[in-house]
Amino acid sequence: MIRIASALSLSLLFSACGQDTPQPAAEDSNDPSMSIYRQAVDNPGRTVEDRARDAARRPAEVLEFFDIQPGMTVLDMFSGGGYYTEILSHIVGPDGRVTAHTNQVYAQFVGDEATSRYAGNRLANVEHLTAENNELALPAAEFDAVMLVLAYHDIYYIDPDNGWPQIDGPQFVAELYKSTKPGGILAVVDHYAAPGSPRETGNTLHRIDPEIVIEEIEAAGFVLVARSDLLRNPDDDQSLNMADPQIRGRTDRFVLRFRKPG
């Protein structure tokens, strides 16, 4: 059963916490010659910590590839600390809406990052959704786009003692399909596993073979329409756990854009 945080409870939570000091943008984010994606990434309200991640994540190029547009309604699944949620918020603008999903494990892991990001209602077009792995119940045909960044492999992660039971993968993807509007986008970014790696690699290395992802998502009804090499890293031999200090933040990543027919 979904629990959507009420405005009152969010206000009480965030009013007790500080807000990151806005940092100056490298460029004028209102320059009309800049793309909407570059304007969003260069927004002066983004933190130094977020900007430090940009070089490896290339968010402007990734979100342009996914064709996120002003006015869209977007679901950021397993949004973590909200790095992508904030950029999406700037792109969709006041006529759009972003739903930032989390669960208890992710919320505990990211800690104050999410609390600070949303303090003082600084991202007014963002709604908050808490739902555990096998309790996701989304409204039908709600979202123009669903983002699933560095999280698909977690379908195969199992740690019930710490609040992460095995996910029912087909049910999970079917729920995303149901909630996507006809013609809408499912956007997936994840860490490459070596070709032919078993599904269990999602548990052991937190990586996954993209062919598994494509097979499972297309089985739910989505159609793969494009794939990108934007985040390839030939220096990653795909053998290390994605959190290994030798490669953390610099893994070889695949970028897949699916569409719901209609």
N, C-alpha and C positions, 0 to 999 in steps of 0.2 A: 504494500500500500504506500502510495507516495505521500510524503509530507512536504508541503511547500511552506517555507518560513514566512510567518506573518510579518507585516510591516512593523507591528509593535515590537515583536521579539527581536527582529533585526535591529531596530533602532536602539533597543536596550543593550544588545550585544556590542554594537559598533560604537555607541556613544562612550563606552568605557575604555575604548582603545584609541591610540593615536593614529595619525594618518601620515604616510610618507610625504616628505616635502617634495613638491613638484620640481622637476629638473628642466633646465632650458633645453629646447630642441636644437639639434644640429643645424636645422634649416627652418625657414619660415613655413610652418605647417599649413598656413592658409594660402600659400602660393598657388594660384589657379593652374599654373603649368605643371604642377606635380599631380601624380595619380592619386586617387582616393586612398590607395593602399599605402603609398609613401606618406601621405598626409597623416594617416592614422598612426603609422609607426613613429613619425616625428612629432606626434602630439606632445606639447610641453609638459603635460601632466604625468607622463610615464616616468618610472623611476630609473635610477642608475643601474639597479640590479637587473631590471628587465632589458635595458639597452645592452647590457653586457652579454645577454643571450642571443641578441639579434643576428650576429655574424654567422653563428652556426645554424640558426633556425630559419633565417631568411623569410620572415613572416610576410613582408609585402609581396614577394614573388609567389609564395605559397598560397596566400589568400586570393591573389589575382588569378592563379591557376584554377582555384576552386570557384571562381566567379561569384564571390560574395559581393552583394550590391546594397546600396542604401535602401532602407525600407524593408529589408528582409526580416523574417523571424527565424532565428538560428538557435539550435541546441548545441551547447558545448558539453559533451558527455565526459565524465571523469575530468572535470575542468581543473582539478588540483588547486594551485594557488591563484589561478585566474589570469595567467600570462596571455593566453589567446582570448579569453573572455573580454579583457579590456580593449584589445585591438579591434575585435569584432564590434564592440560597443561603439567605437568611434566610426567604423565603416558604415554600419547600418543606420546610425544617426537617430535623431529624435522620432522619426517615423517608423523605425524598426525596433526590434526587441531581441535580447539575448537571454536565454535560459542557461544558467550555470549549474550543472549537475555535480553533486558530490555524494559520497557516502561517509560513514564514520571513520573508516580506515584512512581514506584520503584526507579528510578534514583534520584528523590527528597528525598525519604525516606533514602536512604543509603548515600547520600551526598558525602563527601570526601573519603569514604572508597574505592569506585570503582575508583575514579580519581587517588588516590595514588597507587592503585594496578597496574594500567596499565601505569603509568608514565614512560617515557623514553623507551617505547616499551620493557619493561622488560619481557613480556610474548609474544614473537614474533610469536608464532603459534596460537594466539587468535585473532579472528575476532569479530567485534562488530555489533550487530543488534538491532535496535530500531523499535518496531512494537507495536501498541496499541492492546488492547484485541481482538477486532473483525475485525482487519485489517491484521491479520497474513496471509502471502502468501509465503509459503516456497517452495523451489525447490523440485521436485519429486525425490524419491530414493536417497537422498543426504547423509543421516547420518547412520553410523553404530550403533549409540546409541543416544537416546534422554533422558536427565535427567530432571525430574520434582520433585524437592525436596521442601517439605513444601509449595507447591503451588496449588495442585489440588483442595483443598477446596475453593480456591479463584474463581473458576468457579461460586460459589454460593454467593460470596461477592458482595454487591451492594452499591455503594456510588457515584452516578453520579455527585453530586455537587462537589466532590473532584477528578473527573477524572477517576472514576471506574464504568462505566456502566455495566449492567448485561451482562455476557459473554454468547454467544451462545455455550453451552457446546458441543453438537454433532458436530458442525462445527469445533470447536477448536480441538477436539480429532481426527476428520477426517483429519485435516491438519497435525497433528503429524503423523498419519498413512501414509499419502501420502509421507511425507518427509523421512520416515524411509526406509532403504534398505530392500529388502526381506531377511529374516533371522536376521534382526537387532533387537535391544533391546529398549524397553521403560522401563525406571527405575523410579519407583515412591516411594517416602518417604513422609509420612504425619502424622499428629497428629490424634490419635484414638479419635473418638467420641464413646459414649456408643452404644452397639449393638442396632440396630433398630432406631437410631436417624434419623430424617428427613434430607433431603438435605439442608434445611435452616440452619442447625447447622454450615455449612460452613460460613454463614454470622454472626451468633450470637456468636459462640465460636471459630471460625476459626479452627474447627475440622471437620472430616467427617468419617462416618462409612465405613470401607474398602470394605464392600460388595457392596456398591453403586459404588465405584471406579471400582471394578472388573466388575460389570455388564455393566457399561458404556464403559469401555475401550474394553471389549470383544465384545460389540455391534458394535464397529468400525472396528473389524476384528483382533485385537491382541489376542494372546492366553496367559493366565497366565501359566508360566512354573515353578515358584518357589516363595515362600514367606519365610521371615526370621524373627526371633524374636530378632535379634541383638540389637534393640533399644527399647525393652520393658522396662517399668518401672512400677512395680506393686504398687508403692506409689502414682501414679497418678490415681485418681478415675474417670478421664475423664469428670468431671462436671464443671471445671473451664475454662474460656477463656484461650487460650494458652499463652496469654501475661500477665496473672495474675502473680504478683511477686512471689507468692507461688510456681509456677510451671514453669515459663518461662525458657526455655533452657533445661528443664528436663522432657518434656512431654512424655507420652507413645506413641511410634511411630510404624507404620507398614512399612514394606519394601517389595515391590512387584516387581518382574521381569517378564515382558511380552516380547513376541517375535512376530514379524510380520512373518506370514508363507511365505515360499519360500526358 
